[in-house]
């Protein structure tokens, strides 16, 4: 009886391994055929070689002193790690990115009985991306909401949320500029 039980467990493990292998093989097949790509970045490196990323100022009513430097740094790191563009401080860079934090506000988003249960931090960034090769400028805004317990002060919530805020806003900015949607 014990022999049959270990045999069926072994068969189940083999099926799981086969399924995982088949799935991975299928994904690689799709990628190699050009049907799907894991990179959504669409950059013509024969024309675009350099990028200048200016400091994102904080022009919101409420100022989180960590947000501007962290957002600027994270965007610089993401562009450096996910593109072949060379970062420069020259004003003749092929792509020039600038912007500012335009909104940083807190509202109540959830009420139970007569008491606030959830607050919402809204963060918005205005971005300007200029392609000097095509002489095309793109002005756009990205905005995200982050809910947190009304039992927390804004400073406590910021301590918990700042990494997520920076990551999501950076991803939104990067995707808008470099992805071919």
Residue pairs with C-beta under 8 A, 6 or more apart in sequence:
27 36
30 36
31 37
31 38
39 82
40 175
40 179
40 180
40 181
41 82
41 83
41 178
41 179
42 178
42 179
42 180
43 83
43 84
43 85
43 178
45 84
45 85
47 94
47 133
48 85
48 94
48 95
48 131
48 133
49 85
49 86
49 94
50 85
50 86
50 87
50 88
50 90
50 92
50 93
50 94
50 95
51 79
51 83
51 85
51 86
51 87
51 88
51 93
51 94
51 95
51 96
51 97
52 87
52 88
52 89
52 90
52 91
52 93
52 95
52 96
52 97
53 72
53 75
53 76
53 79
53 87
53 97
54 72
54 96
54 97
54 98
54 99
55 68
55 69
55 72
56 68
56 71
56 72
56 75
56 98
56 99
56 100
56 101
56 125
57 68
57 100
57 101
58 64
58 65
58 67
58 68
58 100
58 101
58 104
59 100
59 101
59 102
60 101
60 102
60 103
60 104
60 105
60 123
60 124
61 103
61 104
61 105
62 104
62 105
62 106
62 154
63 104
64 104
64 158
64 162
66 158
66 162
67 101
67 104
67 123
67 162
67 165
67 166
68 101
70 162
70 166
71 101
71 125
71 166
71 169
71 170
74 166
74 167
74 170
75 97
75 170
75 173
75 174
76 87
78 170
78 171
78 174
79 85
79 87
79 174
79 178
80 87
82 174
82 178
83 178
85 94
85 95
92 132
93 132
94 131
94 132
94 133
95 129
95 130
95 131
95 132
95 177
96 128
96 129
96 130
96 132
97 127
97 128
97 129
97 130
97 173
97 177
98 127
98 128
99 125
99 126
99 127
99 128
99 173
100 125
100 126
101 123
101 124
101 125
102 124
102 125
102 126
102 141
103 122
103 123
103 124
103 143
104 121
104 122
104 123
104 124
105 121
105 122
106 119
106 120
106 121
106 122
106 154
107 119
107 120
107 122
108 116
108 118
108 119
108 120
108 150
109 118
109 119
109 120
109 145
109 147
110 116
110 117
110 118
110 119
110 147
110 150
111 117
115 150
116 150
117 149
117 150
118 147
118 148
118 149
118 150
119 147
119 148
119 149
119 150
119 152
119 157
120 145
120 146
120 147
120 148
121 145
121 146
121 147
121 148
121 154
121 157
121 158
121 161
121 165
122 143
122 144
122 145
122 146
123 143
123 144
123 146
123 165
123 169
124 141
124 142
124 143
124 144
125 141
125 142
125 143
125 169
125 173
126 139
126 140
126 141
127 139
127 140
127 141
127 142
127 173
127 176
127 177
128 137
128 138
128 139
129 137
129 138
129 140
129 176
129 177
130 136
130 137
130 138
131 137
131 138
138 176
138 177
140 176
142 169
142 172
142 173
142 176
144 165
144 168
144 169
144 172
146 157
146 161
146 164
146 165
148 157
148 160
148 161
149 157
152 160
175 181
